[in-house]
């Protein structure tokens, strides 16, 4: 299916062109999200059957984001139009399914929250997660790799907890991303980007998984008990979430618009430190797996302390990376002036 998409994209010249805030130096076929969404939707709708209530609404919300991303890949939508679609998708699942954050899991002594709080928290967090995956899609294989890792972790949890509908959904997404990543990492004519039609959908499904994960645990239906479910779910999605948090802080500190693109994301820093796309993707994926392991192992610390531990680990690692970039670029500057 992906070769067919690449052929059509090449014939119609629907390619991502190099630009000021882009890393690639030649035109690359985009719209890989068509194959990702198609494979994902076919896989999970074929197998979900009666295992999952609200599947039609999840599909409708994902479809809306897919077409929003597709339009952006073709004609470049404004950030606000994309955010409007993201809010719409979040409202669909919050209003018409049971996919809402209904509990703070004892954080600050708060358990279940009023419905209006639940709706607001759900919409805000869904939009944040969607955008975090959209922003992390900046080098070859990264967004897909992180999506595979999270899908495997969430999917395994759902399966062991007897939540087979969501386990099937996770398997379908992981499968479509595994197939896609082979073409995304290619250096030949078969290379393709996922585009926003892929990253928006992946981010949305990750948000759905995070909500379901937290709600299963809040209801006491997980195959094991977790004390720090919110922090564990953050750990599973840590690379895109921390990168987004870091970028927001940097832009606010420099009085920049939060919607203005730049090349200060973590993956850009990895490239500036001298790593290749593949090396950066592998290292960031391994760090994500490390944080996931830390989150599950130290779950007993509690939501606040586990969250702080994860934040410290990410902050220290980010600082080490920043120093590596500084040394690398100082060395290049000295070599250039010699």
Buried (B, 14 or more C-beta within 10 A) or exposed (E): EBEEBBEEBBEEEBBBEEEEEEBBEEEBBBBBBBBBBBBBBEBBBEBBEEBBEBBEBBBBBBBBBBBBBBBBBBEEBEBEEBBEBBBBBBBBBBEBBEBBBBBBBBBEEEEEBEEEBBBBBBBEBBBBBBBBBBBBBBBBBBBBBBBBBBBBBBBBBBBEBEBBBBBBBBBBBBBBBBBBBEBBBEEEEBBBBBBBBBBBBBBBBBBBBBBBBBBBBBEEEBEEEBBBBBBBBBBBBBBBBBBBBBBEEEBEEEEEEEEEBEBBBBBBBBBBBBBEBBEBBBBBBEBBBBBBEBBBEBBEBBBEEBBEBBBEBBEEBBEEBEEBBEEBEEEEEEEEEE
